[in-house]
């Protein structure tokens, strides 16, 4: 059975409670929500700033002013070659298949 809204106890509480009391009741939750929103905004801002800043540490010394994406683009051929070399070594080290097995 579906109740009509005016018969709902919650609706009656909201209807009979003054706006000042409701404001006082919900104030802690609203403050917490605003603080959460500020924290999320600050974190998002920090992440955006980190993405836009030049690379740091050892890359800063060898590639001053370069972004992480630029350094990644410069390293990509070397990393690809290292990966290919590693794969060929693994194939050489793999045991030979036993006679009679299909490989």
C-alpha positions as a Python dict, from the first residue, in 0.01 Angstrom:
ca = {
    (1, 'X'): (0, 0, 0),
    (2, 'X'): (136, 332, -103),
    (3, 'X'): (105, 621, 142),
    (4, 'X'): (25, 970, 34),
    (5, 'X'): (303, 1216, 109),
    (6, 'X'): (102, 1417, 366),
    (7, 'X'): (49, 1095, 568),
    (8, 'X'): (420, 1015, 582),
    (9, 'X'): (574, 1067, 929),
    (10, 'X'): (889, 1218, 778),
    (11, 'X'): (688, 1464, 574),
    (12, 'X'): (495, 1561, 886),
    (13, 'X'): (822, 1619, 1077),
    (14, 'X'): (955, 1847, 803),
    (15, 'X'): (625, 2027, 770),
    (16, 'X'): (589, 2088, 1143),
    (17, 'X'): (954, 2175, 1214),
    (18, 'X'): (1061, 2535, 1177),
    (19, 'X'): (1320, 2622, 912),
    (20, 'X'): (1558, 2742, 1184),
    (21, 'X'): (1544, 2405, 1361),
    (22, 'X'): (1597, 2219, 1035),
    (23, 'X'): (1891, 2444, 953),
    (24, 'X'): (2044, 2379, 1295),
    (25, 'X'): (1985, 2004, 1260),
    (26, 'X'): (2146, 1977, 915),
    (27, 'X'): (2426, 2229, 973),
    (28, 'X'): (2692, 1972, 1081),
    (29, 'X'): (2623, 1754, 777),
    (30, 'X'): (2634, 2055, 545),
    (31, 'X'): (2964, 2172, 698),
    (32, 'X'): (3112, 1825, 655),
    (33, 'X'): (2994, 1812, 293),
    (34, 'X'): (3149, 2154, 222),
    (35, 'X'): (3479, 2043, 379),
    (36, 'X'): (3475, 1726, 168),
    (37, 'X'): (3408, 1935, -142),
    (38, 'X'): (3699, 2167, -59),
    (39, 'X'): (3933, 1871, -1),
    (40, 'X'): (3832, 1709, -330),
    (41, 'X'): (3876, 2038, -517),
    (42, 'X'): (4218, 2093, -361),
    (43, 'X'): (4328, 1741, -456),
    (44, 'X'): (4204, 1782, -812),
    (45, 'X'): (4386, 2115, -838),
    (46, 'X'): (4708, 1955, -710),
    (47, 'X'): (4678, 1670, -960),
    (48, 'X'): (4624, 1914, -1248),
    (49, 'X'): (4923, 2121, -1134),
    (50, 'X'): (5141, 1810, -1108),
    (51, 'X'): (5052, 1712, -1464),
    (52, 'X'): (5148, 2055, -1593),
    (53, 'X'): (5480, 2090, -1410),
    (54, 'X'): (5815, 1987, -1555),
    (55, 'X'): (5961, 1652, -1457),
    (56, 'X'): (6171, 1644, -1141),
    (57, 'X'): (6459, 1449, -989),
    (58, 'X'): (6710, 1286, -1223),
    (59, 'X'): (6511, 1375, -1532),
    (60, 'X'): (6518, 1742, -1430),
    (61, 'X'): (6898, 1727, -1429),
    (62, 'X'): (6934, 1558, -1767),
    (63, 'X'): (6633, 1714, -1939),
    (64, 'X'): (6566, 2051, -1775),
    (65, 'X'): (6228, 2201, -1855),
    (66, 'X'): (6091, 1882, -2011),
    (67, 'X'): (5753, 1751, -1913),
    (68, 'X'): (5697, 1389, -1815),
    (69, 'X'): (5528, 1324, -2151),
    (70, 'X'): (5824, 1465, -2343),
    (71, 'X'): (6069, 1251, -2145),
    (72, 'X'): (5846, 947, -2198),
    (73, 'X'): (5848, 1010, -2573),
    (74, 'X'): (6227, 1037, -2571),
    (75, 'X'): (6269, 713, -2373),
    (76, 'X'): (6011, 509, -2565),
    (77, 'X'): (6253, 375, -2836),
    (78, 'X'): (6507, 267, -2575),
    (79, 'X'): (6244, 99, -2360),
    (80, 'X'): (6102, -80, -2665),
    (81, 'X'): (6450, -209, -2759),
    (82, 'X'): (6513, -327, -2401),
    (83, 'X'): (6179, -509, -2399),
    (84, 'X'): (6254, -678, -2733),
    (85, 'X'): (6598, -784, -2608),
    (86, 'X'): (6443, -929, -2294),
    (87, 'X'): (6189, -1125, -2499),
    (88, 'X'): (6460, -1271, -2723),
    (89, 'X'): (6664, -1375, -2417),
    (90, 'X'): (6360, -1547, -2269),
    (91, 'X'): (6303, -1735, -2594),
    (92, 'X'): (6667, -1848, -2600),
    (93, 'X'): (6648, -1963, -2238),
    (94, 'X'): (6321, -2150, -2284),
    (95, 'X'): (6366, -2528, -2269),
    (96, 'X'): (6336, -2715, -2596),
    (97, 'X'): (6005, -2893, -2638),
    (98, 'X'): (6014, -3266, -2578),
    (99, 'X'): (6025, -3486, -2887),
    (100, 'X'): (5681, -3585, -3003),
    (101, 'X'): (5504, -3282, -2857),
    (102, 'X'): (5358, -3019, -3086),
    (103, 'X'): (5503, -2677, -3022),
}
